[in-house]
Amino acid sequence: MRRHACLFAWIYFDDAAGNQQQTIMAFFAPDDLNDTRILNYSNPDVDFNGAATGDDDHNNARIIRNHACEVANFRTRQDFNASIYQYATLCETTNTGFVLGMFEASVTTPSTGNTGTEPYSYEWRWSESGIFSESLYLDNEQLLVLGNVLACPGFFLHLRVTSSDGVIINCTSYVYTDLCSDCDLGGKAEDISSDFWISYIADQQQIAFQTPDWAIGTRLLCRLFDANGREFTRSPIENAIGYGHLAVGNLPSGIYFCTFQNGIRTQTQKIFVTP
């Protein structure tokens, strides 16, 4: 019996009838031309014509079994991922026309067998500060189209993508709005983050508020959101004066956000409603 103790562990052997045989991984040398190659890997547990086709040191079958998982996983792995794709700068004029604001949840689907499977759910939110615990809900579609600039000179956009098996991807992008005509205030630097007085009056089922200075004399849109960012109600106010009221009905206890927009500025205030 001629053996080649290497990684491949192929083997020559004589069967019970005295015929010379060789296993699959063996190679022919000039004096081996009369040997017969059998369709077996070396394996001491398998006989051929009454003789074992391997031994403990020459066992291709064992090598195959030991490396099976490693070889099976020798492939490109693609993980579930998501990102925010912005088609153009907000309010930019491109060669295809004017773009107000369009964003897409760009999703990379995983390789078969990996987590993060379809279908996916989407949640878009925005924030002036980048603190998304106090953000406002926008939409739940893969494609987001904005109808106004939201804030000047920019705002934070947050995307949350959830797979059918519960894997969550969060991504954030800052959107510049300085090209928008609504943000062209002739160089004025207005403070849009200062607080103003606002309160819920339970017995009148309305919100009373002090109109932000930048909104006085303009057409103001008031919107109320719950803590999950879902819009509760909205009401336009023509030619806003120093104080105003927003009818909201009987609000359950909790945290709410009231947003004021006039096409140039957006400002949000938190409201705590207690029993």
Backbone torsions as a table, in degrees:
resi	resn	phi	psi	omega
1	MET	NA	125.8	178.2
2	ARG	-104.1	128.3	-175.1
3	ARG	-120.2	149.9	174.9
4	HIS	-125.9	98.2	-174.3
5	ALA	-81.4	81.2	177.8
6	CYS	-132.2	-174.3	-177.6
7	LEU	-58.0	-35.5	-176.4
8	PHE	-78.9	-24.7	173.1
9	ALA	53.1	41.1	175.4
10	TRP	-81.0	171.0	-170.4
11	ILE	-153.1	145.8	166.7
12	TYR	-103.5	143.9	178.0
13	PHE	-153.7	162.4	174.3
14	ASP	-103.6	129.5	179.1
15	ASP	-79.5	-177.5	-175.4
16	ALA	-62.9	-23.9	179.6
17	ALA	-90.3	1.0	179.3
18	GLY	86.8	8.2	178.2
19	ASN	-81.9	139.2	177.6
20	GLN	-80.2	131.1	-179.2
21	GLN	-127.7	160.9	172.9
22	GLN	-144.7	145.4	-178.1
23	THR	-81.3	175.5	-168.7
24	ILE	-56.6	-42.8	-172.8
25	MET	-81.5	-1.1	178.5
26	ALA	-72.9	159.7	176.8
27	PHE	-124.3	155.2	-177.7
28	PHE	-83.0	125.3	167.8
29	ALA	-99.6	165.0	-177.8
30	PRO	-55.3	-33.1	-179.8
31	ASP	-88.6	6.9	-178.4
32	ASP	-107.7	11.8	-171.9
33	LEU	-65.3	-19.5	179.7
34	ASN	-91.2	-4.8	178.3
35	ASP	-72.8	154.1	178.2
36	THR	-108.6	130.5	176.0
37	ARG	-87.0	124.3	178.1
38	ILE	-96.3	157.4	-177.9
39	LEU	-88.5	55.1	177.3
40	ASN	-137.9	144.9	165.9
41	TYR	-81.0	155.5	178.1
42	SER	-58.9	133.0	-174.7
43	ASN	-163.5	112.8	-178.8
44	PRO	-65.0	-15.4	-179.3
45	ASP	-89.3	-3.1	-178.6
46	VAL	-119.6	127.7	177.5
47	ASP	-99.4	153.9	172.8
48	PHE	-137.2	119.9	-177.3
49	ASN	50.4	44.1	173.6
50	GLY	83.3	7.2	-179.9
51	ALA	-130.2	143.5	177.7
52	ALA	-66.4	141.9	-178.7
53	THR	-92.1	10.9	178.1
54	GLY	-175.7	-179.8	175.3
55	ASP	-144.0	-170.7	-175.7
56	ASP	-62.0	-30.7	-179.1
57	ASP	-89.5	-10.1	-176.1
58	HIS	-135.1	89.8	-171.7
59	ASN	-144.9	80.4	177.7
60	ASN	-60.0	-35.2	-178.3
61	ALA	-60.3	-39.4	179.3
62	ARG	-66.9	-41.5	178.7
63	ILE	-61.2	-42.0	178.8
64	ILE	-61.6	-44.8	-179.0
65	ARG	-65.0	-41.3	-177.4
66	ASN	-66.7	-27.4	-177.1
67	HIS	-105.4	5.8	-174.4
68	ALA	-59.9	-46.8	-177.4
69	CYS	-66.5	-41.2	-179.9
70	GLU	-62.3	-44.1	-180.0
71	VAL	-67.9	-39.6	-178.6
72	ALA	-63.2	-29.6	-179.2
73	ASN	-93.2	8.5	179.5
74	PHE	-81.0	83.5	-177.9
75	ARG	-158.1	164.3	177.1
76	THR	-74.8	124.3	-179.9
77	ARG	-96.8	129.6	178.1
78	GLN	-118.5	118.3	-177.9
79	ASP	-92.2	156.5	174.7
80	PHE	-66.7	129.4	179.3
81	ASN	-152.8	165.4	179.8
82	ALA	-150.6	153.4	176.9
83	SER	-151.0	165.8	178.4
84	ILE	-96.5	121.6	176.5
85	TYR	-106.2	122.0	179.4
86	GLN	-102.5	122.3	-174.3
87	TYR	-67.8	-33.7	176.8
88	ALA	-163.2	163.5	175.4
89	THR	-59.3	140.3	-177.6
90	LEU	-55.9	129.8	178.8
91	CYS	69.8	16.1	-178.8
92	GLU	-82.7	141.8	173.4
93	THR	-93.1	116.6	-177.5
94	THR	-110.7	-179.9	179.2
95	ASN	-69.6	-10.8	176.8
96	THR	-102.3	1.3	178.9
97	GLY	123.5	-169.1	-176.2
98	PHE	-85.7	131.2	-179.4
99	VAL	-115.8	115.0	178.6
100	LEU	-75.7	-50.9	178.0
101	GLY	172.3	113.9	-179.1
102	MET	-138.6	127.7	-175.9
103	PHE	-131.7	148.8	180.0
104	GLU	-129.8	140.8	171.8
105	ALA	-80.3	105.0	-179.1
106	SER	-87.9	113.2	-171.6
107	VAL	-112.4	132.3	172.1
108	THR	-98.9	115.4	-180.0
109	THR	-78.3	146.9	-175.0
110	PRO	-80.0	163.5	173.0
111	SER	-65.1	156.8	179.4
112	THR	-56.0	130.5	178.7
113	GLY	95.6	-11.2	179.0
114	ASN	-93.8	160.1	-179.8
115	THR	-75.1	161.9	179.6
116	GLY	97.4	42.4	-172.6
117	THR	-83.5	157.6	176.1
118	GLU	-73.4	161.8	-3.1
119	PRO	-79.1	167.2	-176.7
120	TYR	-115.9	150.6	171.8
121	SER	-112.5	150.7	-173.3
122	TYR	-126.1	148.1	174.7
123	GLU	-144.3	119.1	178.2
124	TRP	-105.0	136.6	176.0
125	ARG	-138.7	161.2	176.4
126	TRP	-136.7	157.3	-178.5
127	SER	-155.6	141.9	174.6
128	GLU	-76.4	-31.0	-173.3
129	SER	-93.8	-20.7	-173.4
130	GLY	89.2	0.9	175.9
131	ILE	-93.5	103.3	-169.3
132	PHE	-87.7	0.8	170.5
133	SER	-69.3	-18.5	177.9
134	GLU	-120.3	30.6	-177.2
135	SER	-84.2	169.8	-179.9
136	LEU	-114.5	137.9	-177.2
137	TYR	-72.3	139.5	179.0
138	LEU	-113.5	-54.8	-173.0
139	ASP	-164.1	168.8	177.7
140	ASN	-129.4	25.6	176.6
141	GLU	-103.1	161.0	179.3
142	GLN	-66.2	-34.0	178.6
143	LEU	-103.4	127.3	-179.7
144	LEU	-111.4	124.8	175.9
145	VAL	-117.5	121.8	-177.8
146	LEU	-91.1	138.8	-179.5
147	GLY	-97.8	-8.4	174.8
148	ASN	-153.3	173.6	-172.6
149	VAL	-78.6	-11.5	177.2
150	LEU	68.6	-52.9	-178.9
151	ALA	-161.1	152.0	178.7
152	CYS	-117.9	141.3	3.0
153	PRO	-88.6	9.6	178.2
154	GLY	176.7	179.3	179.9
155	PHE	-156.5	165.5	177.8
156	PHE	-94.5	133.8	178.4
157	LEU	-113.9	129.9	-177.2
158	HIS	-119.7	135.5	178.4
159	LEU	-122.6	133.4	175.5
160	ARG	-123.1	120.3	179.5
161	VAL	-114.9	127.4	-179.1
162	THR	-119.6	128.5	179.5
163	SER	-82.9	169.6	-178.0
164	SER	-66.8	-22.7	178.6
165	ASP	-100.3	16.6	168.7
166	GLY	89.6	7.8	176.8
167	VAL	-80.3	134.8	-174.7
168	ILE	-118.4	132.6	173.6
169	ILE	-117.2	128.2	176.9
170	ASN	-114.1	134.2	175.5
171	CYS	-141.2	149.8	-176.5
172	THR	-132.7	142.2	178.0
173	SER	-140.5	145.7	176.2
174	TYR	-96.4	129.7	-177.3
175	VAL	-108.0	122.5	178.9
176	TYR	-87.0	133.5	-179.6
177	THR	-118.6	13.4	-173.8
178	ASP	-69.3	-13.6	176.7
179	LEU	-85.5	-8.8	-176.5
180	CYS	-77.5	137.5	-179.8
181	SER	-62.2	-30.6	178.9
182	ASP	-65.3	-19.1	-179.5
183	CYS	-97.8	1.8	179.9
184	ASP	-87.3	96.8	-176.2
185	LEU	-109.3	24.9	177.4
186	GLY	63.9	31.4	175.9
187	GLY	86.7	0.5	179.3
188	LYS	-70.8	134.1	178.3
189	ALA	-106.0	93.0	-177.6
190	GLU	-90.5	142.0	177.4
191	ASP	-84.2	112.8	-178.3
192	ILE	-106.3	8.2	-177.8
193	SER	-109.7	-4.9	-178.4
194	SER	-70.1	148.3	-178.3
195	ASP	-76.8	156.9	170.9
196	PHE	-139.6	159.7	-173.6
197	TRP	-72.7	134.8	178.7
198	ILE	-155.4	142.6	-176.5
199	SER	-156.8	149.8	174.9
200	TYR	-95.7	125.6	179.1
201	ILE	-103.2	102.1	-170.2
202	ALA	-62.2	-44.8	-174.7
203	ASP	-69.7	-19.9	177.1
204	GLN	-102.7	-4.3	179.5
205	GLN	50.3	48.6	178.4
206	GLN	-149.2	160.9	175.8
207	ILE	-102.2	127.7	175.2
208	ALA	-104.3	139.1	-176.0
209	PHE	-148.1	156.7	171.4
210	GLN	-91.2	123.8	-178.4
211	THR	-66.8	131.0	176.3
212	PRO	-56.4	145.2	-176.9
213	ASP	-55.5	-38.9	-175.9
214	TRP	-70.5	-14.1	-176.1
215	ALA	-100.7	-9.5	-177.7
216	ILE	-64.1	131.9	179.7
217	GLY	84.5	4.3	179.9
218	THR	-113.9	170.4	172.8
219	ARG	-82.0	117.7	-171.1
220	LEU	-113.0	133.4	175.1
221	LEU	-106.2	120.2	178.7
222	CYS	-103.2	130.9	-179.1
223	ARG	-132.1	136.8	179.8
224	LEU	-114.2	130.9	-179.6
225	PHE	-121.3	149.0	173.6
226	ASP	-85.8	-177.3	-174.2
227	ALA	-66.7	-18.3	177.8
228	ASN	-89.5	2.4	178.3
229	GLY	84.3	8.1	179.3
230	ARG	-86.2	134.2	-177.9
231	GLU	-68.1	127.4	-178.0
232	PHE	-92.4	-43.8	177.5
233	THR	-164.3	166.7	176.2
234	ARG	-147.7	155.9	179.8
235	SER	-157.6	128.3	176.5
236	PRO	-83.6	146.3	177.1
237	ILE	-125.3	118.5	179.3
238	GLU	-81.9	133.5	174.9
239	ASN	50.9	64.4	-174.8
240	ALA	-58.8	138.0	176.7
241	ILE	-104.3	-167.7	-172.9
242	GLY	-64.0	-30.1	-179.3
243	TYR	-133.8	155.4	179.9
244	GLY	-153.3	172.5	179.8
245	HIS	-135.2	146.2	178.0
246	LEU	-129.8	115.9	179.6
247	ALA	-73.2	123.3	-175.9
248	VAL	-127.6	-4.2	-178.2
249	GLY	78.0	-163.9	-177.3
250	ASN	-84.5	106.6	-177.3
251	LEU	-87.1	128.9	172.2
252	PRO	-64.8	159.1	178.6
253	SER	-60.2	144.1	178.5
254	GLY	152.5	-169.8	179.8
255	ILE	-104.7	134.5	178.9
256	TYR	-130.8	161.9	178.1
257	PHE	-128.9	128.3	178.9
258	CYS	-109.6	123.2	-177.2
259	THR	-110.9	135.8	178.5
260	PHE	-116.4	127.2	-177.9
261	GLN	-133.7	140.3	174.9
262	ASN	-133.3	18.6	179.6
263	GLY	89.0	-16.2	177.9
264	ILE	-116.0	-40.5	-177.7
265	ARG	-130.1	154.7	173.0
266	THR	-133.7	134.1	177.6
267	GLN	-141.3	142.5	-176.2
268	THR	-125.7	138.4	176.7
269	GLN	-125.5	144.3	178.6
270	LYS	-88.5	142.8	177.9
271	ILE	-127.8	132.1	175.1
272	PHE	-103.8	121.5	177.3
273	VAL	-107.1	118.5	-177.9
274	THR	-111.9	157.9	179.9
275	PRO	-59.0	NA	NA
